[in-house]
Amino acid sequence: MSGHSHWAGIKHKKALVDAKRGKLWSKLAKAIIIAAKMGGGDPDANIRLRAAIDEAKAVSLPKDNIARAIKRGTGELGGEQLDELIYEGYGPGGVAVLAEVVTDNRNRTAPEIRKIFEMCGGKLGSTGCVAWNFEKKGLFIIPKGNLTEETIMEIALEAGADDVVETEETFEITCLPASYDSVSNALKDAKIEPEESQLSLIPKDTAEVNDLETAAKIIKLMELLDDHDDIQKVSSNFSIPDDIMDKIN
């Protein structure tokens, strides 16, 4: 389905956030540094920074860490030079994969990412090879609890969201980056707290994977990339049916 981030839902279900909190804190601090560097230190005027801070707060990154990261981004505090890059490639079965990277040494990072792709039966590609199939969107993942799809749809769509996708355990809201603040504020006003909120690369079209072996290799590739210290986010256009995912888990 267009606008659906299948990997985001799988990560939520596998609870990778809690299992790797320390590493995630480091990644989120880098995201805040880059956002502040690119658009300034005021989250009200910098949507990307606002989204990075929301994502950090969702996993309890301390306020002092957030403040230091903002100051590093704006140049008030020193630190190593960080570069922002996107690596594109193909996973098993030819699915498209994008890795958003923040690194202090691109000469180290590139061969490490290439090796991960090759280990899992994929291939690192050239710039632009798959990026055309992705667009930057706001993504909110909300646990169902006692919420109904009708309630979430009404709040989200009135605030400018593009779509709401219901999964077994969550609602996933997507919106254009320009609507991120309005959707975030509408959820806050309704006292609905997302477990994840971020700006993410979402596939325009998805490729369904029905082969168990291929699906397992794709999930392994995504997990290894996601676990790499320099990779902020990983996006892909795969869609794996629940019965096959249950066998992988």
N, C-alpha and C positions, 0 to 999 in steps of 0.2 A: 504494500500500500504506500502510495506517495506520502511523504511527510512523516513516515514512521521510522524510528531509530531502533531496530531490532536488537542491536548490541547493547544499547542503553538499558533495555528491558531485561536482557539476560544478565547483565552486570548487577542490576538490582536484585534479581532473583537469587543469584549466587552469593550475594552479600560480600562482594569484594571490597567494598568501601571500609567496612569495619575490620576486615582481616588485615588490611594494609594501611591503616590510618597514618602511621608515621611517614611512610613514603608519600602518601597522598597529600599530607600537609606540606611537604616540601614542594610538590608539584603545584599546588594551589598558590603557594607563596610566589613561585616563579610566574604564574599566570597573572597575579596581581601586579608584580613588578613590571611585566611587559605591558599590561593594560594602562598602568599609570604613565609609563614611559611614552606610549603612543598617543594617549589622549588626555593626560593631566590627572591630577590627584583628587579631583572632585567627582565622586560617584554620581551626583545628581546631573552632572554635565557630561559624563562619560559612561555610556551604557555598558560598554565592555567591562569597565572597572566595576560597575554596579553588579553585573552578572557574576564576575569572579569573586566578589566579596560575598554575594548570596551563596555561591557554591561552597566557599570556605566556611561560612557560618553554619551551613547545613551539616558539616562534619566536625563542628566544634573547634575550628582553628582559633586559638586565643586572639583576643583583640589586639594585644601588644604585637603579635606576629603580623597581623594584618596592617597595623599602623607602620611598622618597620618596613614592610614590603612596599607600601605606597611611597614612603620616603626614599627608598632605594630607587624606585622607578622614576621619581621626579628629580633625582639627583641630590637630595638633601643628605643622604647617606651614601657612602662609597660601597663598592663591591665589584665582583667580576663582571666583565662584559658578557651579556647574554644575547644570542641571536635567535630569531624566530624563523622557523622553516616548516615547509610541508613536504613530506615524502609521499609519493604515490606509487601504487603497484597493484599486482593481481594476486589474489589468494587462490587456494585450491578451487577447482571448478571454474576459474576465471572471474570470481567475484571481485569487485572493485574495492580497494582499501586505501584510505587516507590516514596518515599519521601526522598530527600536529606536534611539532617539536620545539622545545626551548633548550638551547645548549650553549655551553661556554667553549666547546671545541667540536666544530662540525666535522673536522677531519677524523675524529674518533667516532662520532655518532653515525655517520653514513655507512661505513662498513659493518658496524654492529647491527644496524637495521637490515641491511642487505642479507646478512647471515641469517637473521631470524626468518625472513621471507623464504630463503632457500631451504632452511631446515624443515619448514612446514609445507613444502611443495608449492611455494609461491614464487613471485619474481618482482623485484623492485623495478619500477618503470621510469619513464622520463617525465619531466614536468608537463602537466596538462593532459596526461594520458587518461585519467579517470575523473579529474576535478570537474569536468563539464557536467557530470551527473549528480553533483552535490550543490547545496545552497546553504548559506548560513542562516540559522533560525534559532529562536529561543525555544528551549525545551524545559518543561516542568513535569516531573514524575511525582504523582500524588498517590499515596496508599488509599485503598478504597474505604476501609473502615465502614462507617454507616452512610457514606456518601452515595448518591445515585448519579447515574450518567446524565440524567436530565438536569440536575443541579449544577454539575460541573460544566456541561455544555452551555447552560444559560450564562453562568458567570464568565466563562472563558470567551465565548463568542461575542458577548456584549463588550468585552474589554479589548477586542480586536484580534483574538486568536484565529488561526487558520483552521485548526482541526483538533479534535479530541479522539484519541484511540483508547478503547477499553481493553485491558489484558486481564489475565486471571486474577491478579493481585493489585493492579494499579490503573490509574488513568494517566495517559501521556498527552500533554497539551503542547502543541507547536504554534509558533507565531513568528512573524517577521521581526528582525531585530528592533525596528522602530516601535514595535508594540510591546517589547519586553517589559518596560516599566509599568505600563497600564495593566497588563495581565498580572504582573507581580503584585501591584498595589491592590487589584481587585481581589486576588486570593487572600491577601493580608486582611483586607476589610471584612472578608467573609470568614475570617479566623480559620483558614485552610492553610496548613503548612506543608509545602512540598518537601519530599525527602531529597530531591535533587532539583536544582534550577541552574541552567547554564545556557550559554550561546554555543551551539553545536553545529557541525556539518551534517545535514540530513540528506539522504539520497532522494532524488526525484522519482526514481523507479527502482523496484527491488527485483532480485533474482531468487526464486525459490530453490532451495537445495533439498532434495529428497533422498540422496544417497548418504547412508549413515557414516561411511568411512570419510567421505568428502566433508561432511558436516563436522565431524570430530576434528579433522585437520584445520578447518576454518576456526573453530573455537580455540584450538591450541594456539594458532597464529595470533588471534586477537588477544588472548591472555598474555602471551609472551611480549607482544608489543606494548600492551597496557602496563606491564610490569617494568618496562625499561625506564630507567630514571629520567631520561631526557624527553620522553614522550608524554605530552599533556593529555591528549585525547586521541582515540582511534575511532574512525568511522568506516562503515562498510555498507554495501547495498544488499547483503544476503538476507534471506528470510528462511528460517528453519522451522518446519512444523513441530508442534508440541510433542507429538509421539516420538519423533526422532530426538528432540532435545532431552526427553525423559530417559532415553537409552544412553545418551552421552553422560548425563548426570549420574 
